[in-house]
Amino acid sequence: MLFDDFHSEWRWARGLTVELLDACSDADLSFQLNDSCGALWKQFRHIGRVHENYLSALNTQTVVFDTAGSYTGGKSKLNLLSYFEMLQTRHQAVLEGADPNIAIDWFGESASLEIHLTRLLSHETLHHGQLILYWRTLGNDFPKNWNSWGE
């Protein structure tokens, strides 16, 4: 498999995302910081949809960020968890078949597979910061593995 270090970091970051999602109650998933911020479940949906966009780019060699992903399950925690499981299965299959020399068009800039995957990981951890804000505002205790982020 390509980039063992990336895969290790990816499993760690995505594991945190899924662990926090699994800790959510229905009320947590409906929580919205304010009128300018979507409900918490929409943060998770967004993370998944962007992951789909990154995976699609490996097939098309062009990044297109599209909000029309395959997820249609609403704020159901079980549906979101299934979505993330499907994404991880697809992630593994796509990366196993990826050309390590691929060049991906990022809005006119050529990015290597390594840069593309680094950006995917950066996006995931960026959202960890946002998830922390939601979680702290809710007053919830963080799941055990979130101590990586200082909890």
DRENPA-228283 format. One record per atom (N, C-alpha, C): residue number from 1; x, y, z. Coordinates in Angstrom, 1 decimal. Example, Ala and Ser with C-alpha at 12.3 -4.5 7.8 and 13.67 -1.06 7.14 Angstrom:
<recs>
+-----+--------+--------+--------+
|   k |      X |      Y |      Z |
+-----+--------+--------+--------+
|   1 |   13.2 |   -5.7 |    7.8 |
|   1 |   12.3 |   -4.5 |    7.8 |
|   1 |   13.2 |   -3.3 |    7.8 |
|   2 |   12.8 |   -2.2 |    7.1 |
|   2 |   13.7 |   -1.1 |    7.1 |
|   2 |   12.9 |    0.0 |    7.9 |
+-----+--------+--------+--------+
</recs>
This chain:
<recs>
+-----+--------+--------+--------+
|   k |      X |      Y |      Z |
+-----+--------+--------+--------+
|   1 |    0.9 |   -1.2 |    0.0 |
|   1 |    0.0 |    0.0 |    0.0 |
|   1 |    0.9 |    1.2 |    0.0 |
|   2 |    0.4 |    2.3 |   -0.6 |
|   2 |    1.2 |    3.5 |   -0.7 |
|   2 |    1.2 |    4.3 |    0.6 |
|   3 |    2.4 |    4.9 |    0.8 |
|   3 |    2.5 |    5.9 |    1.9 |
|   3 |    2.1 |    5.4 |    3.3 |
|   4 |    2.8 |    4.4 |    3.8 |
|   4 |    2.5 |    3.9 |    5.1 |
|   4 |    2.3 |    4.9 |    6.2 |
|   5 |    3.1 |    5.9 |    6.2 |
|   5 |    3.0 |    7.0 |    7.2 |
|   5 |    1.7 |    7.7 |    7.1 |
|   6 |    1.3 |    8.0 |    5.8 |
|   6 |    0.0 |    8.7 |    5.6 |
|   6 |   -1.1 |    7.8 |    6.2 |
|   7 |   -1.1 |    6.5 |    5.8 |
|   7 |   -2.2 |    5.6 |    6.2 |
|   7 |   -2.3 |    5.5 |    7.7 |
|   8 |   -1.2 |    5.5 |    8.4 |
|   8 |   -1.2 |    5.5 |    9.9 |
|   8 |   -1.8 |    6.8 |   10.4 |
|   9 |   -1.4 |    7.9 |    9.9 |
|   9 |   -2.0 |    9.2 |   10.4 |
|   9 |   -3.5 |    9.3 |   10.0 |
|  10 |   -3.8 |    8.8 |    8.8 |
|  10 |   -5.2 |    8.8 |    8.4 |
|  10 |   -6.1 |    8.0 |    9.3 |
|  11 |   -5.6 |    6.8 |    9.6 |
|  11 |   -6.4 |    5.9 |   10.5 |
|  11 |   -6.6 |    6.6 |   11.9 |
|  12 |   -5.6 |    7.3 |   12.3 |
|  12 |   -5.7 |    8.0 |   13.6 |
|  12 |   -6.7 |    9.1 |   13.5 |
|  13 |   -6.6 |   10.0 |   12.5 |
|  13 |   -7.5 |   11.1 |   12.4 |
|  13 |   -8.9 |   10.7 |   12.2 |
|  14 |   -9.1 |    9.8 |   11.2 |
|  14 |  -10.5 |    9.3 |   10.9 |
|  14 |  -11.0 |    8.6 |   12.1 |
|  15 |  -10.2 |    7.8 |   12.8 |
|  15 |  -10.7 |    7.2 |   14.0 |
|  15 |  -11.2 |    8.1 |   15.1 |
|  16 |  -10.5 |    9.3 |   15.2 |
|  16 |  -11.0 |   10.3 |   16.2 |
|  16 |  -12.4 |   10.8 |   15.7 |
|  17 |  -12.5 |   11.1 |   14.4 |
|  17 |  -13.8 |   11.6 |   13.9 |
|  17 |  -14.9 |   10.6 |   14.2 |
|  18 |  -14.7 |    9.4 |   13.9 |
|  18 |  -15.7 |    8.3 |   14.1 |
|  18 |  -16.0 |    8.1 |   15.6 |
|  19 |  -15.0 |    8.2 |   16.4 |
|  19 |  -15.2 |    8.0 |   17.8 |
|  19 |  -16.0 |    9.1 |   18.4 |
|  20 |  -15.8 |   10.4 |   17.9 |
|  20 |  -16.7 |   11.5 |   18.4 |
|  20 |  -18.1 |   11.3 |   17.9 |
|  21 |  -18.2 |   10.9 |   16.7 |
|  21 |  -19.6 |   10.7 |   16.1 |
|  21 |  -20.3 |    9.6 |   16.9 |
|  22 |  -19.6 |    8.6 |   17.2 |
|  22 |  -20.2 |    7.5 |   18.0 |
|  22 |  -20.6 |    7.9 |   19.4 |
|  23 |  -20.0 |    8.9 |   19.9 |
|  23 |  -20.3 |    9.4 |   21.3 |
|  23 |  -21.5 |   10.4 |   21.3 |
|  24 |  -21.9 |   10.8 |   20.1 |
|  24 |  -23.0 |   11.8 |   20.0 |
|  24 |  -24.4 |   11.2 |   20.4 |
|  25 |  -25.2 |   12.0 |   21.0 |
|  25 |  -26.6 |   11.6 |   21.2 |
|  25 |  -27.3 |   12.3 |   20.1 |
|  26 |  -28.6 |   12.0 |   20.0 |
|  26 |  -29.5 |   12.6 |   18.9 |
|  26 |  -29.5 |   14.1 |   19.2 |
|  27 |  -29.6 |   14.5 |   20.4 |
|  27 |  -29.6 |   15.9 |   20.8 |
|  27 |  -28.3 |   16.6 |   20.4 |
|  28 |  -27.2 |   15.9 |   20.6 |
|  28 |  -25.9 |   16.5 |   20.2 |
|  28 |  -25.8 |   16.7 |   18.7 |
|  29 |  -26.3 |   15.7 |   17.9 |
|  29 |  -26.2 |   15.8 |   16.5 |
|  29 |  -27.1 |   17.0 |   15.9 |
|  30 |  -28.1 |   17.3 |   16.7 |
|  30 |  -29.0 |   18.4 |   16.3 |
|  30 |  -28.5 |   19.8 |   16.7 |
|  31 |  -27.5 |   19.8 |   17.6 |
|  31 |  -27.0 |   21.0 |   18.1 |
|  31 |  -26.4 |   21.9 |   17.1 |
|  32 |  -26.7 |   23.2 |   17.1 |
|  32 |  -26.2 |   24.2 |   16.2 |
|  32 |  -25.6 |   25.3 |   17.0 |
|  33 |  -24.3 |   25.7 |   16.8 |
|  33 |  -23.7 |   26.8 |   17.5 |
|  33 |  -24.4 |   28.1 |   17.4 |
|  34 |  -24.8 |   28.5 |   16.2 |
|  34 |  -25.6 |   29.7 |   16.0 |
|  34 |  -26.2 |   29.6 |   14.6 |
|  35 |  -26.9 |   30.6 |   14.1 |
|  35 |  -27.6 |   30.6 |   12.8 |
|  35 |  -26.6 |   30.5 |   11.7 |
|  36 |  -25.4 |   30.8 |   11.9 |
|  36 |  -24.4 |   30.8 |   10.8 |
|  36 |  -23.7 |   29.4 |   10.7 |
|  37 |  -23.9 |   28.6 |   11.6 |
|  37 |  -23.2 |   27.3 |   11.7 |
|  37 |  -24.2 |   26.2 |   11.6 |
|  38 |  -23.9 |   25.2 |   10.8 |
|  38 |  -24.9 |   24.1 |   10.6 |
|  38 |  -24.9 |   23.2 |   11.9 |
|  39 |  -25.9 |   22.4 |   11.9 |
|  39 |  -26.0 |   21.4 |   13.1 |
|  39 |  -24.8 |   20.5 |   13.0 |
|  40 |  -24.4 |   19.9 |   14.2 |
|  40 |  -23.3 |   19.1 |   14.3 |
|  40 |  -23.3 |   17.9 |   13.3 |
|  41 |  -24.4 |   17.3 |   13.1 |
|  41 |  -24.5 |   16.2 |   12.1 |
|  41 |  -24.1 |   16.6 |   10.7 |
|  42 |  -24.3 |   17.9 |   10.4 |
|  42 |  -23.9 |   18.4 |    9.1 |
|  42 |  -22.4 |   18.6 |    9.0 |
|  43 |  -21.7 |   18.8 |   10.1 |
|  43 |  -20.3 |   18.8 |   10.1 |
|  43 |  -19.7 |   17.4 |    9.7 |
|  44 |  -20.3 |   16.4 |   10.3 |
|  44 |  -19.9 |   15.1 |    9.9 |
|  44 |  -20.2 |   14.7 |    8.5 |
|  45 |  -21.4 |   15.1 |    8.0 |
|  45 |  -21.7 |   14.9 |    6.6 |
|  45 |  -20.8 |   15.6 |    5.7 |
|  46 |  -20.4 |   16.8 |    6.0 |
|  46 |  -19.4 |   17.6 |    5.2 |
|  46 |  -18.1 |   16.9 |    5.2 |
|  47 |  -17.6 |   16.4 |    6.3 |
|  47 |  -16.3 |   15.7 |    6.3 |
|  47 |  -16.4 |   14.5 |    5.4 |
|  48 |  -17.5 |   13.8 |    5.4 |
|  48 |  -17.6 |   12.6 |    4.5 |
|  48 |  -17.7 |   13.0 |    3.0 |
|  49 |  -18.5 |   14.1 |    2.7 |
|  49 |  -18.7 |   14.5 |    1.4 |
|  49 |  -17.3 |   15.0 |    0.8 |
|  50 |  -16.6 |   15.7 |    1.5 |
|  50 |  -15.3 |   16.1 |    1.0 |
|  50 |  -14.3 |   14.9 |    0.8 |
|  51 |  -14.4 |   14.0 |    1.7 |
|  51 |  -13.6 |   12.7 |    1.5 |
|  51 |  -14.0 |   12.1 |    0.2 |
|  52 |  -15.3 |   12.0 |   -0.1 |
|  52 |  -15.7 |   11.5 |   -1.4 |
|  52 |  -15.1 |   12.3 |   -2.6 |
|  53 |  -15.1 |   13.6 |   -2.5 |
|  53 |  -14.5 |   14.5 |   -3.5 |
|  53 |  -13.0 |   14.2 |   -3.7 |
|  54 |  -12.3 |   14.0 |   -2.7 |
|  54 |  -10.9 |   13.6 |   -2.8 |
|  54 |  -10.7 |   12.3 |   -3.4 |
|  55 |  -11.5 |   11.3 |   -3.1 |
|  55 |  -11.4 |   10.0 |   -3.7 |
|  55 |  -11.8 |   10.1 |   -5.2 |
|  56 |  -12.8 |   10.8 |   -5.5 |
|  56 |  -13.2 |   11.0 |   -6.9 |
|  56 |  -12.1 |   11.6 |   -7.7 |
|  57 |  -11.4 |   12.5 |   -7.2 |
|  57 |  -10.3 |   13.2 |   -7.9 |
|  57 |   -9.2 |   12.2 |   -8.2 |
|  58 |   -9.0 |   11.1 |   -7.5 |
|  58 |   -8.0 |   10.1 |   -7.8 |
|  58 |   -8.4 |    9.4 |   -9.1 |
|  59 |   -9.7 |    9.3 |   -9.4 |
|  59 |  -10.2 |    8.6 |  -10.6 |
|  59 |  -10.2 |    9.6 |  -11.8 |
|  60 |  -10.5 |   10.9 |  -11.5 |
|  60 |  -10.7 |   11.8 |  -12.6 |
|  60 |   -9.5 |   12.7 |  -12.9 |
|  61 |   -8.5 |   12.7 |  -11.9 |
|  61 |   -7.3 |   13.5 |  -12.0 |
|  61 |   -7.7 |   15.0 |  -11.9 |
|  62 |   -8.8 |   15.3 |  -11.4 |
|  62 |   -9.3 |   16.7 |  -11.2 |
|  62 |  -10.1 |   16.9 |   -9.9 |
|  63 |   -9.7 |   17.8 |   -9.1 |
|  63 |  -10.5 |   18.1 |   -7.9 |
|  63 |  -11.7 |   18.9 |   -8.2 |
|  64 |  -12.9 |   18.4 |   -7.8 |
|  64 |  -14.1 |   19.1 |   -7.9 |
|  64 |  -14.8 |   19.0 |   -6.5 |
|  65 |  -15.0 |   20.1 |   -5.9 |
|  65 |  -15.7 |   20.1 |   -4.6 |
|  65 |  -17.2 |   20.3 |   -4.8 |
|  66 |  -17.9 |   19.2 |   -4.6 |
|  66 |  -19.3 |   19.2 |   -4.8 |
|  66 |  -20.1 |   18.8 |   -3.6 |
|  67 |  -21.1 |   19.5 |   -3.3 |
|  67 |  -21.9 |   19.1 |   -2.1 |
|  67 |  -22.8 |   18.0 |   -2.3 |
|  68 |  -23.0 |   17.5 |   -3.5 |
|  68 |  -23.9 |   16.4 |   -3.8 |
|  68 |  -23.2 |   15.1 |   -3.6 |
|  69 |  -22.9 |   14.7 |   -2.4 |
|  69 |  -22.3 |   13.4 |   -2.2 |
|  69 |  -23.3 |   12.3 |   -2.1 |
|  70 |  -22.9 |   11.1 |   -1.8 |
|  70 |  -23.8 |   10.0 |   -1.8 |
|  70 |  -24.6 |    9.9 |   -0.5 |
|  71 |  -24.3 |   10.7 |    0.5 |
|  71 |  -25.0 |   10.6 |    1.8 |
|  71 |  -26.3 |   11.2 |    1.7 |
|  72 |  -27.4 |   10.5 |    2.1 |
|  72 |  -28.7 |   11.0 |    2.1 |
|  72 |  -29.4 |   10.6 |    3.4 |
|  73 |  -28.7 |   10.2 |    4.4 |
|  73 |  -29.3 |    9.6 |    5.6 |
|  73 |  -29.7 |   10.6 |    6.7 |
|  74 |  -29.6 |   11.9 |    6.5 |
|  74 |  -30.0 |   12.8 |    7.5 |
|  74 |  -29.2 |   12.8 |    8.8 |
|  75 |  -29.8 |   13.1 |    9.9 |
|  75 |  -29.0 |   13.2 |   11.1 |
|  75 |  -28.9 |   11.9 |   11.9 |
|  76 |  -29.2 |   10.8 |   11.3 |
|  76 |  -29.1 |    9.5 |   12.0 |
|  76 |  -27.7 |    9.2 |   12.3 |
|  77 |  -27.3 |    8.9 |   13.5 |
|  77 |  -26.0 |    8.5 |   13.9 |
|  77 |  -25.7 |    7.2 |   13.2 |
|  78 |  -26.6 |    6.3 |   13.2 |
|  78 |  -26.3 |    5.0 |   12.5 |
|  78 |  -26.0 |    5.1 |   11.1 |
|  79 |  -26.8 |    6.0 |   10.4 |
|  79 |  -26.6 |    6.2 |    9.0 |
|  79 |  -25.2 |    6.9 |    8.7 |
|  80 |  -24.9 |    7.9 |    9.6 |
|  80 |  -23.6 |    8.5 |    9.4 |
|  80 |  -22.4 |    7.6 |    9.7 |
|  81 |  -22.5 |    6.7 |   10.7 |
|  81 |  -21.5 |    5.7 |   11.0 |
|  81 |  -21.4 |    4.8 |    9.8 |
|  82 |  -22.5 |    4.4 |    9.2 |
|  82 |  -22.4 |    3.5 |    8.0 |
|  82 |  -21.8 |    4.2 |    6.8 |
|  83 |  -22.1 |    5.5 |    6.7 |
|  83 |  -21.5 |    6.3 |    5.6 |
|  83 |  -19.9 |    6.3 |    5.8 |
|  84 |  -19.5 |    6.6 |    7.0 |
|  84 |  -18.0 |    6.6 |    7.2 |
|  84 |  -17.4 |    5.2 |    7.0 |
|  85 |  -18.1 |    4.2 |    7.3 |
|  85 |  -17.6 |    2.8 |    7.1 |
|  85 |  -17.5 |    2.6 |    5.6 |
|  86 |  -18.5 |    3.0 |    4.8 |
|  86 |  -18.5 |    2.8 |    3.4 |
|  86 |  -17.3 |    3.6 |    2.8 |
|  87 |  -17.1 |    4.9 |    3.3 |
|  87 |  -16.0 |    5.7 |    2.8 |
|  87 |  -14.7 |    5.1 |    3.0 |
|  88 |  -14.5 |    4.5 |    4.2 |
|  88 |  -13.2 |    3.9 |    4.5 |
|  88 |  -12.9 |    2.7 |    3.6 |
|  89 |  -14.0 |    1.9 |    3.3 |
|  89 |  -13.8 |    0.8 |    2.4 |
|  89 |  -13.4 |    1.3 |    1.0 |
|  90 |  -14.1 |    2.3 |    0.5 |
|  90 |  -13.8 |    2.9 |   -0.8 |
|  90 |  -12.4 |    3.5 |   -0.8 |
|  91 |  -12.1 |    4.2 |    0.3 |
|  91 |  -10.7 |    4.8 |    0.5 |
|  91 |   -9.6 |    3.7 |    0.3 |
|  92 |   -9.8 |    2.6 |    0.9 |
|  92 |   -8.7 |    1.6 |    0.8 |
|  92 |   -8.7 |    1.0 |   -0.6 |
|  93 |   -9.8 |    0.8 |   -1.2 |
|  93 |   -9.8 |    0.2 |   -2.6 |
|  93 |   -9.2 |    1.2 |   -3.6 |
|  94 |   -9.6 |    2.5 |   -3.5 |
|  94 |   -9.1 |    3.5 |   -4.4 |
|  94 |   -7.6 |    3.7 |   -4.3 |
|  95 |   -7.1 |    3.7 |   -3.0 |
|  95 |   -5.7 |    4.0 |   -2.8 |
|  95 |   -4.8 |    2.8 |   -3.2 |
|  96 |   -5.4 |    1.6 |   -3.0 |
|  96 |   -4.6 |    0.4 |   -3.4 |
|  96 |   -4.4 |    0.4 |   -4.9 |
|  97 |   -5.3 |    1.0 |   -5.7 |
|  97 |   -5.2 |    1.0 |   -7.1 |
|  97 |   -4.6 |    2.3 |   -7.7 |
|  98 |   -4.3 |    3.2 |   -6.8 |
|  98 |   -3.8 |    4.5 |   -7.2 |
|  98 |   -2.4 |    4.5 |   -7.8 |
|  99 |   -2.2 |    5.2 |   -8.9 |
|  99 |   -0.9 |    5.4 |   -9.5 |
|  99 |   -0.1 |    6.4 |   -8.7 |
| 100 |    1.0 |    5.9 |   -8.1 |
| 100 |    1.8 |    6.8 |   -7.2 |
| 100 |    2.4 |    8.0 |   -8.0 |
| 101 |    2.4 |    8.0 |   -9.3 |
| 101 |    2.9 |    9.1 |  -10.1 |
| 101 |    1.8 |   10.0 |  -10.6 |
| 102 |    0.6 |    9.8 |  -10.2 |
| 102 |   -0.6 |   10.6 |  -10.6 |
| 102 |   -0.4 |   12.1 |  -10.4 |
| 103 |   -0.9 |   12.9 |  -11.3 |
| 103 |   -0.9 |   14.4 |  -11.1 |
| 103 |   -2.4 |   14.8 |  -11.1 |
| 104 |   -2.8 |   15.5 |  -10.1 |
| 104 |   -4.2 |   15.9 |   -9.9 |
| 104 |   -4.3 |   17.4 |  -10.1 |
| 105 |   -5.2 |   17.8 |  -10.9 |
| 105 |   -5.4 |   19.2 |  -11.2 |
| 105 |   -6.2 |   19.8 |  -10.0 |
| 106 |   -5.6 |   20.7 |   -9.3 |
| 106 |   -6.2 |   21.4 |   -8.2 |
| 106 |   -6.4 |   22.9 |   -8.7 |
| 107 |   -7.5 |   23.1 |   -9.4 |
| 107 |   -7.8 |   24.4 |   -9.9 |
| 107 |   -6.7 |   25.1 |  -10.7 |
| 108 |   -6.1 |   24.3 |  -11.6 |
| 108 |   -5.0 |   24.8 |  -12.4 |
| 108 |   -3.6 |   24.5 |  -11.9 |
| 109 |   -3.5 |   24.0 |  -10.7 |
| 109 |   -2.2 |   23.7 |  -10.1 |
| 109 |   -2.1 |   22.1 |  -10.1 |
| 110 |   -1.0 |   21.6 |  -10.4 |
| 110 |   -0.8 |   20.2 |  -10.4 |
| 110 |   -0.3 |   19.7 |   -9.1 |
| 111 |   -1.0 |   18.7 |   -8.5 |
| 111 |   -0.6 |   18.2 |   -7.2 |
| 111 |   -0.3 |   16.7 |   -7.3 |
| 112 |    0.8 |   16.3 |   -6.6 |
| 112 |    1.1 |   14.9 |   -6.6 |
| 112 |    0.1 |   14.2 |   -5.7 |
| 113 |    0.2 |   12.9 |   -5.8 |
| 113 |   -0.7 |   12.0 |   -4.9 |
| 113 |   -0.4 |   12.3 |   -3.4 |
| 114 |    0.9 |   12.5 |   -3.1 |
| 114 |    1.3 |   12.8 |   -1.7 |
| 114 |    0.7 |   14.1 |   -1.2 |
| 115 |    0.8 |   15.1 |   -2.1 |
| 115 |    0.2 |   16.4 |   -1.7 |
| 115 |   -1.3 |   16.3 |   -1.5 |
| 116 |   -1.9 |   15.7 |   -2.5 |
| 116 |   -3.4 |   15.5 |   -2.4 |
| 116 |   -3.8 |   14.8 |   -1.1 |
| 117 |   -3.1 |   13.7 |   -0.8 |
| 117 |   -3.5 |   13.0 |    0.5 |
| 117 |   -3.2 |   13.8 |    1.7 |
| 118 |   -2.1 |   14.6 |    1.6 |
| 118 |   -1.8 |   15.5 |    2.8 |
| 118 |   -2.9 |   16.5 |    3.0 |
| 119 |   -3.4 |   17.0 |    1.9 |
| 119 |   -4.5 |   18.0 |    2.0 |
| 119 |   -5.8 |   17.3 |    2.5 |
| 120 |   -6.0 |   16.1 |    2.2 |
| 120 |   -7.2 |   15.3 |    2.7 |
| 120 |   -7.0 |   15.2 |    4.3 |
| 121 |   -5.8 |   14.8 |    4.7 |
| 121 |   -5.6 |   14.7 |    6.1 |
| 121 |   -5.7 |   16.1 |    6.8 |
| 122 |   -5.2 |   17.1 |    6.2 |
| 122 |   -5.3 |   18.5 |    6.8 |
| 122 |   -6.8 |   18.9 |    6.9 |
| 123 |   -7.6 |   18.5 |    5.9 |
| 123 |   -9.0 |   18.9 |    6.0 |
| 123 |   -9.7 |   18.2 |    7.2 |
| 124 |   -9.3 |   16.9 |    7.4 |
| 124 |   -9.9 |   16.1 |    8.5 |
| 124 |   -9.5 |   16.8 |    9.8 |
| 125 |   -8.3 |   17.1 |   10.0 |
| 125 |   -7.8 |   17.7 |   11.3 |
| 125 |   -8.3 |   19.1 |   11.5 |
| 126 |   -8.5 |   19.9 |   10.4 |
| 126 |   -9.1 |   21.2 |   10.5 |
| 126 |  -10.5 |   21.1 |   11.1 |
| 127 |  -11.3 |   20.1 |   10.7 |
| 127 |  -12.6 |   19.9 |   11.2 |
| 127 |  -12.6 |   19.3 |   12.7 |
| 128 |  -11.5 |   18.7 |   13.1 |
| 128 |  -11.4 |   18.4 |   14.5 |
| 128 |  -11.5 |   19.6 |   15.4 |
| 129 |  -10.8 |   20.7 |   14.9 |
| 129 |  -10.9 |   21.9 |   15.7 |
| 129 |  -12.3 |   22.4 |   15.8 |
| 130 |  -13.1 |   22.3 |   14.7 |
| 130 |  -14.5 |   22.8 |   14.7 |
| 130 |  -15.3 |   21.8 |   15.6 |
| 131 |  -15.0 |   20.5 |   15.5 |
| 131 |  -15.8 |   19.6 |   16.3 |
| 131 |  -15.5 |   19.8 |   17.8 |
| 132 |  -14.3 |   20.2 |   18.2 |
| 132 |  -13.9 |   20.5 |   19.5 |
| 132 |  -14.8 |   21.7 |   20.0 |
| 133 |  -14.9 |   22.7 |   19.2 |
| 133 |  -15.8 |   23.8 |   19.6 |
| 133 |  -17.2 |   23.4 |   19.9 |
| 134 |  -17.8 |   22.6 |   19.0 |
| 134 |  -19.1 |   22.1 |   19.3 |
| 134 |  -19.2 |   21.3 |   20.6 |
| 135 |  -18.3 |   20.4 |   20.7 |
| 135 |  -18.3 |   19.5 |   21.8 |
| 135 |  -18.1 |   20.2 |   23.2 |
| 136 |  -17.2 |   21.2 |   23.2 |
| 136 |  -17.0 |   21.9 |   24.4 |
| 136 |  -18.2 |   22.8 |   24.7 |
| 137 |  -18.8 |   23.4 |   23.7 |
| 137 |  -20.0 |   24.2 |   23.9 |
| 137 |  -21.2 |   23.3 |   24.5 |
| 138 |  -21.2 |   22.1 |   24.0 |
| 138 |  -22.2 |   21.1 |   24.5 |
| 138 |  -21.9 |   20.7 |   26.0 |
| 139 |  -20.7 |   20.9 |   26.4 |
| 139 |  -20.3 |   20.5 |   27.8 |
| 139 |  -20.1 |   19.0 |   28.0 |
| 140 |  -19.9 |   18.3 |   26.9 |
| 140 |  -19.7 |   16.9 |   26.9 |
| 140 |  -18.2 |   16.5 |   27.2 |
| 141 |  -18.0 |   15.4 |   27.9 |
| 141 |  -16.7 |   14.8 |   28.1 |
| 141 |  -16.2 |   14.2 |   26.8 |
| 142 |  -15.0 |   14.4 |   26.4 |
| 142 |  -14.4 |   13.8 |   25.2 |
| 142 |  -14.2 |   12.3 |   25.3 |
| 143 |  -14.4 |   11.6 |   24.2 |
| 143 |  -14.0 |   10.2 |   24.2 |
| 143 |  -12.5 |   10.0 |   24.6 |
| 144 |  -12.1 |    8.9 |   25.0 |
| 144 |  -10.8 |    8.7 |   25.5 |
| 144 |   -9.6 |    9.0 |   24.6 |
| 145 |   -9.8 |    8.7 |   23.3 |
| 145 |   -8.7 |    8.9 |   22.4 |
| 145 |   -8.5 |   10.4 |   22.0 |
| 146 |   -9.4 |   11.2 |   22.3 |
| 146 |   -9.3 |   12.7 |   22.0 |
| 146 |   -8.3 |   13.3 |   22.9 |
| 147 |   -7.7 |   12.6 |   23.9 |
| 147 |   -6.6 |   13.2 |   24.7 |
| 147 |   -5.4 |   13.6 |   23.8 |
| 148 |   -5.4 |   13.1 |   22.6 |
| 148 |   -4.4 |   13.5 |   21.6 |
| 148 |   -4.4 |   15.0 |   21.3 |
| 149 |   -5.6 |   15.6 |   21.4 |
| 149 |   -5.8 |   17.0 |   21.2 |
| 149 |   -5.8 |   17.8 |   22.5 |
| 150 |   -5.2 |   17.2 |   23.5 |
| 150 |   -5.0 |   18.0 |   24.7 |
| 150 |   -6.1 |   17.8 |   25.8 |
| 151 |   -7.0 |   16.9 |   25.5 |
| 151 |   -8.1 |   16.7 |   26.5 |
| 151 |   -7.7 |   15.7 |   27.6 |
+-----+--------+--------+--------+
</recs>
